[in-house]
Amino acid sequence: MTYEISSWPEGEGAARAAELFTGAFGGDPAGVWAAPGRVNLIGEHLDYNGGPSVPIALPHATYAALSPREDDRVRIASAGADPELWTGALDDVRPGGDQPTWVSYALGAAWVLARAGHALRGVDAAIVSCVPASAGLSSSAAIECAVGLALVDVLGLPVGRRELVGVCQRAENEVVGAPTGSMDQSASLLAGAGRALVLDTLDGSTELVPFDLTGRGLSLLVIDTRASHALVDGQYAQRRATCERVAGREGVELLGQVADPYGLLDRLSDPVEFKRVRHVVTEIGRVNEFVALVRTGAYDRIGPLLDASHASLRDDYEVSCPELDVAVEAARGSGALGARMTGGGFGGSAIALVPAGLVGQVERAVGRAYAEHGWDEPRFIPAVAAESGRRVLR
């Protein structure tokens, strides 16, 4: 049996976080802040290559209830974490520290803010989330951004949203040790309801474009493969290092800065470098075509771009896996207009563009395909473009 992952209504998420806070620390929090997970529509592995991507924020969010303290102590509770309550000092959370990984995600932004000269105090915080973990939907950035918003707000720090994107990305890169780009944090903090975020990481510019499939009789279905997904096992870093090595030989920092990318492909003799760079170059082209179609409302024509993106990620960037490939093929074979893996890969989720009346049919087909392989049941998330991070309870 396959099943869907539901988001929480905003009030329910806020209430759960406040209840956990009261149970752990007594009293009420100063407020509750929410930050969403994201799904990337197209433009994979481009955010660290100086290319564009097009994510949307999900209705699924992480909620952080938080109050400041008068000392430098930190107490942080998280439902389902190990341990569920962590206590320490602000200085204990740092690169190479012995704090649990989930604490690095939750408090890494505090380390970055302190290094930037902002005056911090200790906090009590409680975190709950309905963003599926290990699904490639940026549950990590949702934690970073929810707590980051809370710290900036409750401590009155002069940090805007765009600056906070960089703070949270640096926290993930340096405190957690995951060499990700800025797409996840940008989507969580800058996206909008009914809008997709066009993020150009070459110049940092962003644009919100309409993305509302409902009126066109379409749905975006996220398929959580439940296959193991981790970005700190070295595979992600290897691909980033390959792209940076090629860019360095070209005298630029990022592949997106190469003036003649197809000429570069002609000059590459190493087969691995050629495939990695070919994905980056062709994916940039697909993103540009995708955005042009979305601007005109031609949602029914974006399916082939999703298919081509998956083939490139599977064959050139080699970040897919059998569970993702089977989900994509089963979705296409049962009525999806296009489908591809999304996120960093090596597991996680796929997305499918599906006529609204065929969603159940696609879910059943993917479920049957998984059963035939003896895999765990997939999970499904009907995705709509939701709000960015915000304060939800005062």
N, C-alpha and C positions, 0 to 999 in steps of 0.2 A: 504494500500500500504506500503510495506517495502522499506527501502532505505539504501544506504551505506554511511558511513562517510569517506570522502576523506582526505588524508593528503595534506599539502601544499608543493609545491616544495621549496627547501631550500631558493632560492632567494626571493620567495614570502613571506615566513615567516619573513625573515630578513627585507624586505621592509616594511611589516606591522608594525613590532616593531619599526623601525626607524621613520616611519611616525607618529606613536602614540607619540613617544618621542619628535619629533619636534613640534607637535601640543600642547603638554603639557608644554614643557619647552623652546622651541625656540632653534635653532641651531641643530647640528648633534651630535649623541652619539659618545663616544669614540670607540664603537664597538657593535656588536650584537652576543650573544651566544645562542646556542640551546642545549636542552637536551630532549631526547625522553621519552615517556611513555613506558610501558613494558607490555608484557603478559607472564604469567608464564605457561610453558608447563606442568610441573608436579612438585610435591614437595610442596604442600600447607600447610601453617602453620608450616613449619619446620624451617624457618629462625630464629625464637626465641627459637627453641628447640634443636639447635645444629645438625641439619640435612641438607641434600643437597636439592637444588632446581635447576630448569633448565629454566630460563627466556630467552626471546629474547627482544631486543629493537624494538619498533615499528617505522615506518616512521613518525608517528604523534608526534610532538614535541612542547615544549614550547620555545618561543624566548624571550630573555631579552636584550633590548637595554639599555646601562648604561654608565654613565660618573661619574668620581669622583668629589667631591666638596672640597673646602678648609676648610670647617668647619665640624661640626658633624651633620648637618641637613640631613634629608632624605626626599626626595619627590619621591613617587612611584605611577605610573599610571598603571591601568590594565583594559583592555577592558572587559566590562560586570561585573566588580566587584562592590561591594557596600561598601563604596563609590568608584568611579572610580579613584579618586586621594586622596592619603593619605599623610599627611605631619607631621613630628615629628622629634625627635632626635634619634640617635642610641640607647641611653639608655632607650628610651620609649618602645622598643621592647624587651620583657623579659617574662619569665614564670610568669603567673598570671597577666600580663599587660592587659590593656584595648584595645589593638590594635585589629582590625578585624582579623578573622581567616586567611584570605588570605594573610594578611601582615605578620602574624606569619610564614606561609609557605615561603613567599618570603624573609624575612629578619631574620628568625631564625638562619640561618648559620652565620650571622654577629655576633649575640650574642655569639654563640659557639666559633667563631674565636677570639673574643675579650677576652673571658674567658681563652683561651689558650695562651694569651700574644701577639697576633699579633696586630700590630698597624693599626687601621682602620681610615678611614675618611668617612664623609657623602657621599651620592651618590644621583644622580637623575637616576631613572630607569623607564622603560616602559615595560610591559609584555603583550604578546599575546600568544594564544595557540590554537592548533587544537587537543589536546589530550582530548577526551571526559571526562567531569567531572562526578563524581559519577558513573562511569562504571566499577570500579575495575581495571583500567588500569594504575594506578599510576600517575594520573595528579598532585597529590601533590608533589611526589618526583621529577617530571619533573620541577616544579617551583623551588624547593629547589636547584636542581643541576644546572639549567640554571643560576640562580642568584649566586650560589656558585662559579661556574666556572668564571663568570664575575668578582666577587670580587677578587678572587685569581689572576686572570690575570691582571686586570687593576690596582690593588694596588701592584702588584709584591710580593705577599705573598709566602713564601717557603712551599707550601702545595701541595703534590702530589695527584694523583687521589685516591689512596687507602685511604689516610688520609681524603680526602674530603668526601668519602663515609661515614666514621664515623662521620664527622662533620654534614653532612646533616641528618643522622639517629638521632643523638643526638638532632638536632633542632626539628625534628618531635616528638621525645619522650618527650622532656623537655619543649620546647616553645609552641608547639601545644598541647601536652598532649595526643598523640596517641601512644600506646605502641607497635609500629611495630618493626620488625627485619630489617635486612640490605639488603634484597633481592632487593627491589625497587631501592634504590640508587645505588646498585652494578650494576644492569642491565643498568641503565641510564648512568653510567660513565665508565663501563668496558666491555660492550658487543661489538659485531662487526657485520658488514654487512655480511650476509650469514652464521652467526655463532650463536649458542646458548651458553649461559654462564652457565657452571656447577659451581655452588657456594657451597662450603662446609663450612657451618657456624661454624662447630666444630673447624676447624683449620684456617679458613679464606682463604683457598686456592681457586683459580679459574682456570678454564680451558675453552678455547674456542673450541667447537667441530662443525664440519660442520652441517648446518641445512638449506638445500636448497631443498624444496619439488618440485619445478617447474620441474626439470629434471626427476622426478619420476611420473609426471602426477597427483600430489596431491596438495591440497590447505589447508591452515589453515584458517578457518573462525571464526572470533570473533563475537559473538552474544551479543550485548548490550541489556539486558532485559529492561532497563530503570526503573527497580524496585529500590526503595530507597536503597541507599548504604552509610553507614557511619561507621567509625571505632572508633568513640569517644563516642558511646552510651552505652558502658559498656559490651556488649556481647563479643567482641574481647578480652577485658581485662580479663573477667571471665575465658575464656579458657586458656589464657596464665597463669593466676594465678593457675589454677588447675594443669597444667603441672609442673610449678615451685614448687608447694607444694609436688607433688609426687617425683620429682627429689631431693628435699631437704631431704626428708625422706630416700632416698637412699644414701645420703652423697655426692651428686654431684650437680653441678649448673644447668646442662642441661640434658634432657632426652637422648640426643644423646651420653652422656658419660656413660650411664649405661652399664656395661659389659655384662649382660645377660638379654636383654630386654624381651625375651619371658618368662624367669623365673619370671621377675617382673610381667608380666601379670598374671601368675598363682597365685601370692601372693596378688593381688589386690581384695579386697572384696567390695569396694564401686562401684556400677554400673556405675556411671558417670565417676569416675576416670578411670575405666577399659576401657570404650569406648574411652575416650579422648586419653589415652596412646596407645590403640590398633591402632588408626588412625596413630599416630606418628610412631609407630614401623613398621606397614605394608607399610606406605607411603615411608619410607626410603628404604625398599626393592624394591618398585615399581620404585623409581627413579634410583636405581642402575641398574635394568633391562632395563629401558628406555635408559639410557646412553649407555649401552652395545649395544643395538640395533641400536641406532643412529650412533655410531662409525663405524658400518659396513654398514651403509646406508639402513638398513632394516626398512624404515619408514612405510611400509605397515603393519608391525607387532606391531606397538605401540598402535593401537586402543584399544585393550582389557585392556591395562594398564590405558588409560584415563577413560574407563568405570568403572574400579575397583576403581580408585581414586575418582570418583564422588560418587559412592556408599558409600565409607568410609566417605567422607566429609558430605554426607547427613545423614547417619545413626549413625556413631560413633562420629564425631565432631559436627554434627548438626549445620552447618553453611550455608546450602542451603536454598532455599525458593521455593514456588510453581512456580514462573516465571522461575527460573533456571532449575528446574526439568522438566518442560514442554518443554523448549527449547532443553534440552539434549535429551529427549525422541523423540521429533519430528524430530530432526536432525538424530538420529540413524535410525528411522523408514523410512526416505526418502533417505537413501543411505550413510550416514556418516559411516566411519569405526570405529569411536569411538568419544566420546564427554564427556565433564565434565565442571563443574563450574571452574572458575579461579579467583584468588584474594582472598580477605579476606572473601567474602561471604555476606550473608544477603541481597542479591541483587547484582547488578553489572553485570558481563558478564560470558558467557560460551564460550568454544572453541569447534570446531568440526574439525576432520580430514576428508576431503572430496575429493573424486576423482574429478579432475578439471572439468570434464564435467557435474557434478551433483551439482555444487555450486548453480545455479539458482533454481534447484529443491528443495534443502534443504532450501534455503531462503524462497521460497513460502510456503513450508510445515510449517515452524516455524511461518510465518506470519499468516497462516490460523488457527493454533492452538491458537495463541494469540487472534485473532478475536473471536474465539469461546468462549474464557473466558472473553471477554469484556475488555481486557487489552490494554494499549497503544501499538502502533506499535513498534516492535523491530527495532534495527538498526544493520547494518552489517559492519564489517571491514575485508577486505581481508588482512591477516597479513603476512608480510615477515620480516625476520631478518634484522634489519637496523643498522646504525652506532650509536655509543655512542655520548655523549655530546661533543661539539666542538665550536670553534669560527667560525662564518659564515660570518661576515662582519667586516672589519677593517676601 
